[in-house]
């Protein structure tokens, strides 16, 4: 006896549900996403653009402006906060080439 497997569209529903959750939409939008995905794809594209912009601006803000000289003011922060800020900056700098598509590809 052979068994015929069929998911009855479960993979498509799973994909639609995941996309809906990534866009932070409620369950009422699921049928609309499946019927007309273009507005939702545009929304996702806009969110991606905004995230790219934030990463780019954060990296630029972390670097000194050309010709900028240190002000000479002393600011005191504790070592843990300094470590957290450096870790955040490292994450942003590693994400920046990935977001802008300028990462080195070894393939």
N, C-alpha and C positions, 0 to 999 in steps of 0.2 A: 504494500500500500504506500502511496506517495502522498506527501503533504504539500499542498499548495499554500505558500505564504503570501499574504497580501496585507499591506498596512492600512488600506482604505483612506489614504491621504494623511496619515499620521505624521509622516516626515514633513510634509508641507505645513501642517498645522503647528508642529513643533518649531519650525523655522519662523513662521509668522509670529508665534508667541514670543520667541526669543527676540526678534526684531522689535516687537511692541514693547517688551520690557527694557530693552536697551534705550529706547526713546522715552522711557518713563511714561508710557500711555496706559490708561486703564483698559480693562477687558472689553469695554464697549467699542473700542477702536479696532479690535481684531478683525472683524468682518470687513471693515473699510480698508484696512491695510492689505488684506488679501484681494479685495475687489479693485482697488485703485492705489497701488503702492507709490506712484510718482510723487504726490505731495509729501509723503512720509520720507521718501528718499531725499527729497529736497531739504526737508527739515534736518535729516541726519547729516547731509552735506554741510548745511549751515553750522550745525553744532561742531562738526569736525573742523571747519574753518575757524570758528571762534576759539577752539582749543589750541589750534596751531598758532593763532595770533597771540594767545595768552603765553604760550611757551616762548615764542619769539620775543615778546615784550619783556618777559621775566629775565631771559638771558641777557637782553640788551641792558636792562636796568641793573644787572649785577656787575656789568663791566664799567670802568670809568670812561667818561666821555673824552673824546680826543682833545688834548690840550688842557684837561682838567688837572688842577694841582690839589694836593691834599690841603684841607683847611687848617690843620694843626689842632683841631679840637680833639679832646680825648673822650672816648666813650667806653664805659665799662660794662661788660656783659659777663655772665658766668660761663665756665667752660662747657657745661652741658648745652647751653643755648648756642654757643659758638659751634659746637659739634653738630647740632641739629641744622643750623643754617648752612654749614658747609656740606652736609649730607643732602639737603634740599637743592643746593646749587649744583652739586654733582649729578643729581637726578635730572635736573633741567638741562644741564649741558650735555648729558648723554642722550636725552630725548630730542634735543634740538636738531641734530643731523637726521634722525629718523623721521621726524615730522616734516622736515623740508625736503626729504628725498635725496640728501647728499651723502648718505652713509656709503662707506667703501664696501663694494661687493666683491667677494673672492671667487665668485662663480664665473 
